[in-house]
Amino acid sequence: MSNPLLESLPLPAFSRIEPSHVRPAIEQLIEENREAIRQRLEQGGPYTWANLVEPLETVDDRLNRAWSPVSHLNAVMNSDALRDAYNGCLPLLSEYATEVGQNDALFAAYREIAESKEFHSLESAQKRIIENALRDFRLSGVDLPPEKKERFKFIAQELSRLTSQFQDNVLDATQGWHRAIEDEALLKGIPETARAMAQETAKAMGLAGWVFNLEFPSYIAVMTHAEDRGLREAFYTAYATRASDQGPTQGQWDNTEIMEQILALRHEEAGLLGFSNFAELSLATKMAPSADAVEAFLTDLADRSLPSARQDLETLQAFAREELGIPDPQAWDLTYASEKLRQAHYSLSQEELRPYFPAPRVLQGLFNILERLYGVTVHEIKGIETWHPDARYFEIRDAEGVRGAFFLDLFARPKKRGGAWMDECSTRRRLGSQIQLPVAYLTCNFTPPVGDQPALLRHDEVETLFHEFGHGLQHMLTRVDHLGVSGIHGVEWDAVELPSQFMENFCWNPEALGLMSGHFETGEPLPESLLSKMLAARNFQSGMQMLRQVEFALFDFRMHRAYEPSQGGRIYEILAEVRERVAVVKPPAFNRFPHSFSHIFAGGYAAGYYSYKWAEVLSSDAYSLFEERGVFDPKTGQSFLEEILEKGGSAGAMELFVAFRGREPSIEPLLRHSGLLKAA
């Protein structure tokens, strides 16, 4: 039978991909790759870019392009059969990656190129690929004795399996709880948009009334607006205990043991490579100079934010007591009370803004902003095969033609992983006289449209869209022709959030807001009164928000840095210590937030969650140059495009930042944008 994963197609044939295709395709490609490497090494040197690195990029890319739609479908159209096929391939891919990384002859061949005369005549991007490869060989255990290499390989496979299991458990636990409601009185306060969505969900399940669940648009509607305190408590408890030993689904998809195993294996992996802990291993591929520097950065941010955060919490608690009649506000009251306080202070609610941010208008505004900043235009292409009717396909063009393309999948639905992300479908690289088109997947989980009404976005959902699009721009607008540092490849992990967080700033600029907003029925622009309230409320509770991110980052970093095999992960002990130092809000004892902290237990952010704040220093400072020169200044936009977006990982992030900004980054713009300068 023909296997669509083995066909050389410009875009994946989603409708033809079956779970039964996955393992045969991946096994065949891995074997072909092994054979290509073996044959090349048997021929011997002298090794050059053209006869070694380029052919290996070709086989790597072929495997990536076959695996990409499988991984994507597993995240957005999950099924038992696809999940089994996906998980069944993880050990094969892990084994192959470790085997390549530990290949002494291949390592020697790369070293030969690095020490050759040819190296000096290579482009800077090519040099960086070879330097990164030599580093990555060492981080794959190439220098280890045979028995330690085997152990390293086992650890890599186990970590691959366990992190996938962690993610599966979170998805199953999120999908595994809902609340069917027939008494409309319980829905008091919940907006009509959320009720309509809950009614649709109930119909789809064959139930009467309304069904709310733990998918984020549904969950946040209850937590923000439901006047029934018991309902909020039930949802908070179910959400905060997902995939754990607590709550309504306790023990069913429990990640407790998986977390312990992941931490133990990461620590052992770091030890094998000569690092004293996994945090230090993590920093080997990042901008931050040391573990102490990361902790000092985070605690400094905490100290600058604490006075403001304490004031935020005192104000909120007093308001809950005096205005809402909640004598002892609990965790499940805070989001609700915060929304009421925002309305009281600024006469503004998220729901009031929603009609002015219909998804089609927001998208068109985003595309207009890109045209003004970078001179590129975005065009939807109909008739391209996708995985779901909600998914759409667009091209980005400039005066020379198509620069990149993306699939867009905006709305929450069953069997789709929560959150928002950008991933790669294909990556730019030169193929002879041709350029392979970079194509991205941009995935969100927004409230879907109901009936004839377009999807109406919360303003924070607009920010999420802009954030993910920023990642997509670095992937799609790259000018680098070599796979290893094209787009987001080779970018230090603590700089990878720079383009995404940079884009969020436009969601607060009045001129940009004028392009992306308009009432869904009348088209009238966002009224000046609403705009001024929104901008005034920008830094509402910013101290508490900053501390929440610092808490997550410090917990992640210390948990990986302080790991002791004899004591285990001490996950909740370390979390309690961190909260004692930097948090103003203390959740209830049953809260099991780490059990669903996929960024660090299933994503790429292990001992790296600090990257969000580290990169936000860069993004805020980059945006401050636009503030100085005019937010749509074409010269500044062109400079950001050329120095940051187009160059990808072809040079160090600090070098590229300085080339754009003219100096090293300052923390002042971040504190100013967050409203924390007075508290600093």
C-alpha positions in Angstrom: 0.0 0.0 0.0 1.2 3.6 -0.6 2.2 5.4 2.5 1.6 9.2 2.4 4.3 9.8 5.0 6.9 8.4 2.6 5.8 10.6 -0.3 7.7 13.7 -1.2 4.8 16.2 -1.0 4.9 20.0 -0.6 2.3 19.7 2.3 1.1 16.7 4.3 -1.8 14.6 2.9 -3.7 14.8 6.2 -6.8 12.9 5.1 -4.8 10.0 3.9 -2.6 9.6 7.0 -3.7 6.5 9.0 -2.3 5.4 12.3 -1.2 2.2 10.5 1.1 4.3 8.3 3.1 5.8 11.1 5.4 3.0 12.4 6.3 1.5 9.0 7.2 5.0 7.6 9.3 6.0 10.6 11.1 2.6 10.7 11.9 2.8 7.0 13.2 6.4 7.1 15.4 5.7 10.2 16.9 2.7 8.5 17.5 4.7 5.3 19.1 7.4 7.3 21.4 5.0 9.1 22.5 3.5 5.8 23.2 7.0 4.4 25.4 7.8 7.4 27.2 4.5 7.3 27.9 4.7 3.6 29.2 8.3 3.9 31.5 7.4 6.7 32.8 4.3 4.9 33.9 6.4 2.0 36.1 8.4 4.4 37.5 11.9 4.2 38.4 14.5 3.5 35.1 15.7 4.9 33.5 18.9 3.7 30.3 20.8 4.2 29.0 19.6 0.7 29.8 15.9 1.2 28.9 15.5 4.9 26.8 18.2 6.5 24.5 18.9 3.5 23.5 15.3 2.8 22.9 14.7 6.5 20.6 17.8 6.7 18.7 16.2 3.8 18.0 12.9 5.5 17.3 14.7 8.8 14.8 16.9 7.1 13.1 14.0 5.4 12.5 12.3 8.8 11.4 15.6 10.3 8.8 16.2 7.6 7.4 12.7 8.0 7.2 12.9 11.8 5.8 16.5 11.8 2.2 15.7 10.7 2.1 12.7 13.0 3.1 14.7 16.0 0.7 17.5 15.0 -2.3 15.2 14.5 -1.6 13.5 17.9 -1.9 17.0 19.5 -5.0 18.3 17.5 -7.0 15.2 16.5 -6.0 12.7 19.3 -7.3 9.1 19.1 -6.3 5.9 20.9 -5.0 4.4 17.6 -3.0 7.5 16.7 -1.7 7.9 20.3 -0.5 4.3 20.3 1.2 4.7 16.9 2.8 8.0 18.1 4.0 6.6 21.4 5.3 3.5 19.7 7.7 5.5 17.5 9.1 7.6 20.4 11.7 5.0 21.5 12.7 4.5 17.8 13.3 8.2 17.3 15.0 8.6 20.6 17.3 5.6 20.0 18.2 6.9 16.5 18.9 10.5 17.8 21.2 9.2 20.6 22.9 6.8 18.2 23.7 9.6 15.8 24.8 11.9 18.7 27.1 9.2 20.0 28.6 8.2 16.7 32.4 8.6 17.2 33.2 8.5 13.5 30.6 11.2 12.7 31.9 13.3 15.5 35.4 13.0 14.2 34.2 13.9 10.7 32.5 17.1 12.0 35.7 17.9 14.0 37.8 17.5 10.9 35.7 20.1 9.1 35.9 22.5 12.1 39.7 22.2 12.0 40.0 22.4 8.2 40.9 25.3 5.9 37.5 25.2 4.4 35.9 26.1 7.8 37.3 29.7 7.5 35.6 30.2 4.1 32.2 29.0 5.3 29.2 31.4 5.9 28.8 32.3 9.5 25.5 30.3 9.6 27.4 27.2 8.4 30.1 27.7 11.0 27.5 28.0 13.7 25.9 24.8 12.6 29.2 22.9 12.9 30.0 24.5 16.3 26.5 23.6 17.6 26.8 20.1 16.3 30.1 19.5 18.1 28.5 20.8 21.3 25.5 18.6 20.8 27.6 15.5 20.2 29.2 16.1 23.6 25.7 16.6 25.1 24.6 13.3 23.6 27.4 11.5 25.4 29.8 10.9 22.5 32.8 11.0 24.9 31.3 8.5 27.3 32.7 4.9 27.7 30.5 2.2 26.1 28.6 1.1 29.2 27.7 4.8 30.0 26.7 5.4 26.4 24.2 2.5 26.7 22.8 3.9 29.9 22.5 7.4 28.4 20.6 5.9 25.4 18.2 4.1 27.8 17.6 7.4 29.8 16.9 9.3 26.6 14.3 6.7 25.5 12.7 6.6 29.0 12.4 10.4 29.1 10.8 10.4 25.7 8.3 7.8 26.8 7.6 9.4 30.2 7.1 13.0 29.0 4.6 11.8 26.4 2.8 9.8 29.1 2.7 12.9 31.2 1.1 14.9 28.4 -1.4 12.1 27.6 -2.5 12.0 31.3 -3.0 15.8 31.3 -5.1 15.6 28.2 -7.2 12.6 29.5 -7.7 14.3 32.9 -8.8 17.6 31.2 -11.2 15.7 29.0 -12.2 13.3 31.8 -14.3 15.7 33.9 -17.3 17.9 33.1 -20.4 19.2 34.9 -23.9 19.0 33.3 -26.2 21.7 34.6 -30.0 21.8 34.2 -30.8 24.4 36.8 -30.3 27.8 35.0 -30.1 29.6 38.3 -26.6 28.1 38.8 -25.4 29.9 35.7 -26.0 33.4 37.1 -23.3 35.7 36.0 -21.9 33.5 33.2 -22.0 35.4 29.9 -24.2 34.4 27.0 -21.3 33.5 24.8 -20.1 30.9 27.3 -23.7 29.6 27.9 -24.3 29.1 24.2 -21.0 27.2 23.9 -22.1 25.0 26.9 -25.5 24.4 25.4 -23.8 23.2 22.1 -21.5 20.9 24.2 -24.6 19.4 26.0 -26.4 18.8 22.7 -23.3 17.1 21.2 -23.3 14.8 24.3 -27.0 14.1 24.1 -27.7 15.9 27.4 -30.2 18.5 28.4 -29.2 22.0 29.7 -25.6 23.1 29.7 -22.2 21.2 29.9 -19.1 23.0 31.2 -15.8 21.3 31.2 -12.1 21.8 31.8 -11.2 23.1 28.4 -9.9 26.5 29.1 -12.6 28.7 27.4 -15.2 26.8 29.4 -13.3 26.7 32.6 -12.3 30.4 32.7 -15.9 31.5 32.0 -17.0 29.7 35.2 -14.1 31.0 37.3 -14.4 34.6 36.1 -18.1 35.0 36.1 -20.1 32.4 37.9 -21.8 33.9 41.0 -22.4 30.5 42.5 -19.4 30.1 44.8 -19.9 26.3 45.1 -19.7 26.0 41.3 -16.5 27.9 41.2 -15.0 25.7 44.0 -16.0 22.5 42.1 -14.3 23.7 38.9 -11.2 25.0 40.6 -10.8 21.8 42.5 -11.2 19.7 39.3 -8.8 21.9 37.3 -6.1 22.3 40.0 -6.0 18.5 40.7 -5.8 17.2 37.1 -3.7 14.1 36.6 -3.0 13.8 40.3 -3.7 11.9 43.5 -6.3 14.5 44.6 -9.7 15.8 43.4 -12.7 14.3 41.6 -10.6 12.0 39.2 -7.9 11.3 41.8 -5.6 8.4 40.9 -7.1 7.9 37.4 -4.4 9.6 35.4 -1.9 10.3 38.2 1.4 11.8 37.2 3.0 11.6 40.6 5.4 8.7 39.9 6.0 9.9 36.3 7.3 13.2 37.7 9.6 11.5 40.1 11.0 9.3 37.4 11.5 12.2 35.0 13.4 14.2 37.6 15.6 11.2 38.6 16.5 10.4 35.0 17.3 14.0 34.1 19.6 14.3 37.1 21.3 11.0 36.1 21.7 12.2 32.5 23.3 15.5 33.7 25.7 13.5 36.0 26.8 11.2 33.1 27.7 14.3 31.1 29.7 15.8 34.0 27.2 18.4 35.2 26.3 18.6 38.9 22.6 18.9 38.1 20.1 19.2 35.3 19.8 22.9 35.6 23.4 23.3 34.7 23.0 20.9 31.7 20.0 22.9 30.6 22.1 26.1 30.5 24.6 24.6 28.2 22.4 25.7 25.2 21.1 28.9 26.6 22.1 32.6 26.9 22.1 32.8 30.7 25.7 32.5 31.9 25.2 30.5 35.1 22.6 28.9 37.5 23.4 31.7 40.0 22.7 34.3 37.4 19.3 32.8 36.6 18.3 32.7 40.3 19.6 36.2 40.9 17.6 37.5 37.9 14.4 35.8 39.2 14.8 36.9 42.8 15.5 40.4 41.7 12.3 40.5 39.7 10.4 39.1 42.7 11.8 41.7 45.0 10.9 44.5 42.6 7.3 43.1 42.3 6.5 42.1 45.9 5.5 45.5 47.2 3.1 46.0 44.3 1.8 42.4 44.5 1.1 42.7 48.3 -0.9 45.8 47.6 -2.8 44.1 44.8 -3.8 41.2 47.1 -4.7 43.4 50.0 -7.0 45.5 47.7 -8.5 42.4 46.2 -9.2 40.8 49.6 -10.7 43.9 51.1 -12.9 44.3 48.0 -14.1 40.7 48.2 -15.0 41.1 51.9 -16.6 44.6 51.7 -18.2 44.6 48.3 -18.9 40.9 47.4 -19.7 39.6 50.9 -16.9 36.9 50.8 -15.5 37.1 54.3 -12.6 34.8 53.7 -11.6 34.8 50.0 -10.3 31.4 48.7 -8.4 30.4 45.6 -11.6 29.8 43.7 -12.8 33.4 44.5 -9.8 35.3 43.3 -10.4 35.3 39.5 -14.1 36.1 40.1 -13.3 38.9 42.6 -10.5 40.3 40.3 -13.0 40.6 37.4 -15.5 42.4 39.7 -12.7 44.7 41.0 -11.6 45.5 37.5 -15.2 46.5 36.6 -15.4 48.6 39.8 -12.1 50.4 39.3 -12.1 50.8 35.5 -15.8 50.2 34.6 -14.4 47.5 32.3 -15.0 43.8 31.9 -13.4 41.3 29.5 -16.9 40.5 28.2 -17.5 44.1 27.3 -14.5 44.1 25.1 -15.3 40.7 23.4 -17.8 42.1 20.8 -15.1 44.4 19.5 -12.6 41.5 18.8 -14.3 39.2 16.3 -11.7 36.7 15.2 -11.9 37.6 11.5 -11.3 41.3 12.3 -8.5 40.5 14.7 -6.8 38.3 12.0 -7.1 41.0 9.4 -5.7 43.6 11.8 -2.8 41.3 12.6 -2.1 41.0 8.8 -2.3 44.7 8.3 0.2 45.3 11.2 2.6 42.9 9.5 2.3 44.7 6.2 3.1 48.0 7.9 6.0 46.6 9.9 7.7 44.3 7.5 6.2 45.0 4.1 4.6 41.5 3.8 1.1 40.5 2.9 -1.0 37.5 4.1 -3.3 35.6 1.8 -5.7 32.7 2.6 -5.4 29.9 0.1 -8.6 27.9 -0.3 -8.7 24.2 -1.2 -5.6 23.2 0.7 -6.1 19.9 2.6 -6.3 20.3 6.4 -7.1 18.0 9.4 -10.3 19.7 10.5 -12.9 22.1 9.0 -11.7 24.8 11.5 -8.1 24.7 10.1 -7.1 27.1 7.3 -4.0 27.8 5.2 -2.3 31.1 4.5 0.7 32.3 2.6 3.0 35.2 3.5 4.3 37.1 0.5 6.6 40.0 -0.2 7.6 41.8 -3.4 9.7 38.8 -4.4 7.0 36.1 -3.9 6.0 33.6 -1.2 8.1 33.8 1.9 6.4 31.3 4.1 3.0 29.7 4.9 1.0 28.6 7.9 -1.9 26.4 9.0 -4.2 28.2 11.5 -6.4 26.2 14.0 -7.9 28.6 16.5 -10.7 26.9 18.4 -11.0 24.5 21.4 -12.6 21.1 20.7 -12.5 17.5 22.2 -9.4 15.5 21.5 -7.3 18.6 21.1 -4.5 19.4 23.5 -5.0 22.5 25.5 -2.9 25.7 25.3 -1.5 27.5 22.3 1.7 26.8 20.3 3.6 27.2 17.1 5.2 24.1 15.5 7.0 23.4 12.3 5.5 21.7 9.3 8.5 22.3 7.1 11.7 24.4 7.5 13.4 26.8 5.0 16.5 25.3 3.4 18.2 25.6 0.0 17.6 22.7 -2.4 19.9 23.4 -5.3 18.4 26.4 -7.1 15.2 26.1 -5.1 14.2 27.2 -1.6 12.0 24.8 0.6 9.1 26.8 1.8 8.9 27.2 5.6 5.4 26.2 6.8 4.2 26.6 10.4 1.3 25.2 12.4 -0.3 27.9 14.6 -2.6 26.3 17.2 -4.9 28.0 19.8 -7.8 27.0 22.0 -10.2 29.9 21.8 -14.0 29.9 22.3 -15.4 28.7 19.0 -18.1 30.6 17.0 -21.7 29.7 17.9 -24.4 29.8 15.2 -24.0 32.6 12.7 -22.0 34.7 15.1 -18.2 34.9 14.6 -15.9 33.8 17.4 -15.6 36.8 19.8 -12.2 36.8 21.5 -11.2 38.0 24.9 -8.4 40.5 24.8 -6.0 38.1 26.4 -6.9 35.6 23.6 -5.9 38.3 21.1 -2.5 38.6 22.9 -2.1 34.8 22.7 -2.7 34.9 19.0 -0.2 37.6 18.5 2.3 35.7 20.7 2.1 32.5 18.7 2.3 34.5 15.5 5.5 36.0 16.6 7.0 32.5 16.9 5.6 31.8 13.5 7.2 34.9 11.9 10.7 33.9 13.1 10.1 30.5 11.5 8.5 31.7 8.3 10.5 34.9 7.5 13.9 33.5 8.0 16.5 34.1 5.2 18.8 31.3 6.4 19.3 28.6 3.9 20.7 25.9 6.2 18.5 23.7 8.3 20.4 23.7 11.5 20.0 27.5 12.2 17.0 28.3 10.0 14.0 29.9 11.7 13.9 29.0 15.3 16.5 26.2 14.9 19.7 27.0 16.9 18.2 30.0 18.7 19.1 29.9 22.4 16.0 28.7 24.3 16.0 31.7 26.6 15.8 34.0 23.6 13.2 32.0 21.6 10.3 34.0 23.2 11.7 37.4 22.0 9.7 37.6 18.7 6.5 36.2 20.4 6.5 38.5 23.4 7.5 41.4 21.2 4.3 41.0 19.1 2.1 41.1 22.3 3.0 44.8 22.7 0.9 45.7 19.7 -2.2 44.5 21.4 -1.9 47.5 23.7 -1.0 50.2 21.1 -4.0 52.5 20.2 -3.1 52.7 16.6 -2.6 48.9 16.3 -5.8 48.3 18.2 -7.7 50.4 15.7 -6.6 48.0 13.0 -7.6 44.8 14.8 -10.9 45.8 16.5 -14.4 46.6 15.4 -17.9 45.6 16.6 -18.9 42.3 15.1 -22.4 43.6 14.2 -21.9 47.3 13.3 -18.2 47.4 12.5 -17.9 50.5 14.7 -14.4 51.0 16.1 -13.5 50.4 19.8 -15.0 53.4 21.5 -12.5 55.9 22.9 -14.1 55.4 26.4 -13.5 51.6 26.3 -10.0 52.0 24.8 -8.9 54.4 27.6 -10.4 52.1 30.3 -8.6 49.2 28.7 -5.2 51.0 28.6 -5.7 52.2 32.2 -6.4 48.6 33.3 -3.3 47.2 31.5 -1.3 46.9 34.6 -4.2 45.8 36.8 -2.6 43.3 39.3 0.7 43.3 37.3 2.6 42.7 40.5 0.7 39.5 41.3 1.0 38.4 37.6 4.7 39.0 37.6 5.2 37.0 40.8 3.1 34.1 39.5 5.5 33.7 36.6 8.6 34.1 38.8 7.1 31.5 41.1 6.7 29.0 38.3 10.2 29.8 37.0 12.0 29.6 40.3 10.2 26.4 41.3 11.2 24.8 38.0 14.8 25.9 38.2 15.3 25.0 41.9 13.6 21.6 41.6 16.1 20.7 38.8 19.1 22.3 40.5 18.6 21.0 44.0 17.7 17.4 43.1 19.2 14.8 45.4 18.8 11.1 44.4 18.5 10.0 48.0 15.7 12.4 48.7 13.7 12.2 45.5 12.1 15.2 43.8 10.7 16.9 46.9 8.4 18.6 44.4 5.9 20.1 46.8 8.5 20.8 49.5 10.5 23.0 47.0 7.3 24.6 45.7 6.4 25.5 49.3 9.8 27.0 49.9 9.6 29.1 46.7 6.1 30.3 47.5 7.4 31.3 51.0 10.0 33.5 49.3 8.2 35.0 46.3 4.4 34.3 46.4 1.7 36.4 47.9 -1.1 34.0 47.0 -0.9 30.6 48.7 -3.2 28.0 47.1 -5.0 25.3 49.1 -3.1 22.1 50.2 -4.9 20.0 47.7 -3.7 22.1 44.7 -1.6 19.9 42.4 -0.5 22.4 39.8 2.9 20.7 39.0 1.0 17.5 38.0 -0.2 19.3 34.9 2.8 21.6 34.4 3.4 20.3 30.8 5.9 23.1 29.9 8.5 21.5 32.2 7.5 17.9 32.4 6.5 17.4 28.7 7.7 20.4 26.8 11.1 22.0 26.2 11.1 24.2 29.3 12.7 22.0 31.9 15.0 24.2 34.0 14.1 26.8 31.4 10.7 28.3 32.3 12.7 31.4 33.4 13.1 31.9 29.6 9.8 33.7 29.5 10.9 36.5 31.8 14.5 36.5 30.5 13.3 36.9 26.9 10.7 39.5 28.0 13.5 41.8 29.0 14.7 41.5 25.4 11.3 41.9 23.9 10.3 44.9 26.0 13.5 46.7 25.2 13.2 45.9 21.5 9.7 47.3 21.5 10.9 50.4 23.4 12.9 51.4 20.2 9.6 51.4 18.3 8.1 53.5 21.0 10.9 56.0 20.6 10.7 56.1 16.8 7.0 55.5 16.1 5.3 52.1 16.5 5.0 51.7 12.7 8.3 53.2 11.7 9.2 51.2 8.6 12.9 51.7 9.1 12.8 50.2 12.6 10.5 47.4 11.4 12.9 46.6 8.6 15.8 46.5 11.1 13.9 44.1 13.4 13.0 41.9 10.4 16.6 41.8 9.2 18.5 41.5 12.5 16.1 39.3 14.5 13.5 37.5 12.4 15.5 36.7 9.3 18.7 35.6 11.0 17.2 32.9 13.1 19.9 31.0 15.0 22.7 31.9 12.6 24.3 34.1 15.3 24.1 34.4 19.0 21.0 36.0 20.4 22.9 38.7 22.2 24.9 39.6 19.1 21.7 39.9 17.1 19.9 41.9 19.8 22.9 44.4 20.0 22.9 44.7 16.2 19.2 45.7 16.4 19.1 47.8 19.6 22.6 49.3 19.5 23.4 48.1 23.0 22.9 45.3 25.5 19.3 44.9 26.9 18.0 47.0 29.8 15.4 45.7 32.3 13.9 49.2 32.6 11.4 48.9 29.7 10.0 45.6 31.1 9.4 47.2 34.5 7.9 50.3 32.8 5.5 48.2 30.6 4.5 46.2 33.7 3.8 49.3 35.8 6.5 48.3 38.3 9.0 51.1 38.1 7.5 52.8 41.2 7.7 49.6 43.1 11.2 48.9 42.0 
